[in-house]
Amino acid sequence: MSGKGNSGASGASVETRAFTLIELLVVIAVLAILASLLLPALSKAKERAKAALCLNNVKQWVCAFQMYSDDNEEYFPYEGDPFLAIDTGRNLEAWYNVVAEQAGLSPLKSAYANGLPPLPGSKSLFTCPSATKTPAAPTATRPYFMYGFSTRMDPNGSQRFTRNLVIRPTDTVTFTENNEAHYPSSSGRYTPARHTQRANLGFVDGHA
């Protein structure tokens, strides 16, 4: 008795179906809604990261101010004379030159001399990541700042100010963000809030 077997199974046809225009439009609409929900959250997270980096900059500056005062009989540094270039006269002893060295940076006068002033987008302790305004062609005569030493602690006059004269060091501001201009004034009381209506401040006792 002879038998006849099948050498293989017959293949079943597979039917493929493309998306309709309505379905594609629904998918695109859903993606657009998700993007509109996620992008603001991502933007806020990015700004929080910038604010944290700025706070770290301020903290390093106030620590450098502490070291400067420790090495100079409690004296605070000089704020700087806006009528002089940063590489001239008393400005050679201003915070942006002498305290910068305490923070492990080159003095600001060197950055300008090398044609590399700290501007928005550069990575430096002089630079707030959220700063955006840049005056035209800043120079050593008209330097640009994103941070500043408080004018209320400034020993610009003949009587220099010392740290031990501060009655409330935990509440007294020494270092702040400022309004991104040529020699902007900083006090802590009048400080621009660059980080979602908040500003980063440094205090006499070293906290930020």
Secondary structure, DSSP 8 states (H G I E B T S, - for coil): ------SS------------HHHHHHHHHHHHHHHHHHHHHHHHHHHHHHHHHHHHHHHHHHHHHHHHHHHTTTB--B---TTS-TTSGGGGGBHHHHHHHHTT---HHHHHHTT----TTS-STT--TT-----SS--SSS-EEEEEE-GGG---SSS--BGGG-S-TTT-EEEEEEEEEES----SSS---TTTS---EEETTS--
